[in-house]
Amino acid sequence: MLLRPGIENKEYFFMFPHLDKLIHCSIFFLLGFFFRLRFPKTHFIYFFLILVSYALLTEILQDIMQLGRSLELLDAVADTAGLTLSYYVYNIYIKRQGGI
C-alpha cells in the first residue's frame, strides 16, 4: 500500500488537509501494535530501529520508483509518531490484561 502508484486525488466530503499524515500514523500504529503482539519481549530500541528503518525505506523507495509518490519528511514523522504511540498503547493494554 505504501509503495502503490499515486493516483489523482479527488475531493470527497471526508477529506481534510493532511489526511495522508493521519493515514500514515494509523498504518504505522497498527504495524507497531501487531509487531508488539507478535514479539512482546522486543526491547524498545530494537522495535524502534526495525520499524523506523522500514518507514524510511518505504519513503525512499516511493521517491526512487517514481510512480507518482514522493519522499516526504512529514510522512516519516507521522510514521514515527504512530510507532511510538503504538509502543505505549501496547504497554497499557498489557498492564490491563494482567501482564506477561
C-alpha positions as a Python dict, from the first residue, in 0.01 Angstrom:
ca = {
    (1, 'M'): (0, 0, 0),
    (2, 'L'): (279, 243, 85),
    (3, 'L'): (451, 187, -250),
    (4, 'R'): (136, 182, -459),
    (5, 'P'): (137, 420, -755),
    (6, 'G'): (-13, 757, -673),
    (7, 'I'): (-344, 850, -829),
    (8, 'E'): (-502, 1185, -877),
    (9, 'N'): (-668, 1295, -556),
    (10, 'K'): (-1036, 1365, -587),
    (11, 'E'): (-1221, 1576, -337),
    (12, 'Y'): (-1454, 1379, -114),
    (13, 'F'): (-1668, 1507, 171),
    (14, 'F'): (-1448, 1340, 435),
    (15, 'M'): (-1117, 1482, 312),
    (16, 'F'): (-931, 1748, 505),
    (17, 'P'): (-578, 1893, 488),
    (18, 'H'): (-306, 1645, 587),
    (19, 'L'): (-539, 1344, 584),
    (20, 'D'): (-247, 1146, 441),
    (21, 'K'): (-45, 1213, 757),
    (22, 'L'): (-326, 1069, 969),
    (23, 'I'): (-334, 764, 742),
    (24, 'H'): (44, 718, 772),
    (25, 'C'): (21, 748, 1150),
    (26, 'S'): (-266, 496, 1164),
    (27, 'I'): (-94, 242, 939),
    (28, 'F'): (225, 252, 1143),
    (29, 'F'): (31, 247, 1470),
    (30, 'L'): (-129, -80, 1362),
    (31, 'L'): (202, -216, 1230),
    (32, 'G'): (375, -134, 1560),
    (33, 'F'): (93, -272, 1774),
    (34, 'F'): (78, -602, 1587),
    (35, 'F'): (458, -624, 1588),
    (36, 'R'): (448, -599, 1969),
    (37, 'L'): (172, -861, 1986),
    (38, 'R'): (388, -1099, 1785),
    (39, 'F'): (720, -1009, 1954),
    (40, 'P'): (618, -892, 2302),
    (41, 'K'): (962, -904, 2462),
    (42, 'T'): (1132, -687, 2199),
    (43, 'H'): (1322, -402, 2359),
    (44, 'F'): (1213, -50, 2260),
    (45, 'I'): (1542, 23, 2080),
    (46, 'Y'): (1509, -282, 1852),
    (47, 'F'): (1139, -220, 1795),
    (48, 'F'): (1211, 141, 1704),
    (49, 'L'): (1515, 71, 1481),
    (50, 'I'): (1345, -207, 1284),
    (51, 'L'): (1019, -26, 1218),
    (52, 'V'): (1159, 325, 1166),
    (53, 'S'): (1405, 173, 918),
    (54, 'Y'): (1108, 20, 737),
    (55, 'A'): (928, 356, 737),
    (56, 'L'): (1231, 537, 598),
    (57, 'L'): (1291, 266, 338),
    (58, 'T'): (934, 296, 209),
    (59, 'E'): (968, 675, 186),
    (60, 'I'): (1296, 644, -8),
    (61, 'L'): (1150, 378, -239),
    (62, 'Q'): (848, 598, -310),
    (63, 'D'): (1084, 862, -441),
    (64, 'I'): (1315, 626, -632),
    (65, 'M'): (1036, 431, -803),
    (66, 'Q'): (876, 748, -945),
    (67, 'L'): (526, 604, -961),
    (68, 'G'): (351, 923, -858),
    (69, 'R'): (458, 917, -494),
    (70, 'S'): (738, 1113, -337),
    (71, 'L'): (956, 1122, -29),
    (72, 'E'): (806, 1349, 237),
    (73, 'L'): (975, 1414, 568),
    (74, 'L'): (639, 1475, 740),
    (75, 'D'): (523, 1129, 632),
    (76, 'A'): (824, 980, 810),
    (77, 'V'): (743, 1191, 1117),
    (78, 'A'): (382, 1064, 1110),
    (79, 'D'): (508, 705, 1074),
    (80, 'T'): (737, 751, 1374),
    (81, 'A'): (459, 908, 1580),
    (82, 'G'): (232, 610, 1503),
    (83, 'L'): (504, 364, 1605),
    (84, 'T'): (582, 546, 1928),
    (85, 'L'): (215, 570, 2018),
    (86, 'S'): (165, 200, 1946),
    (87, 'Y'): (452, 105, 2177),
    (88, 'Y'): (295, 286, 2470),
    (89, 'V'): (-62, 181, 2394),
    (90, 'Y'): (55, -180, 2383),
    (91, 'N'): (218, -139, 2726),
    (92, 'I'): (-110, -3, 2867),
    (93, 'Y'): (-302, -288, 2702),
    (94, 'I'): (-73, -549, 2862),
    (95, 'K'): (-99, -389, 3207),
    (96, 'R'): (-478, -401, 3186),
    (97, 'Q'): (-467, -765, 3071),
    (98, 'G'): (-265, -867, 3373),
    (99, 'G'): (85, -852, 3224),
    (100, 'I'): (306, -1105, 3057),
}
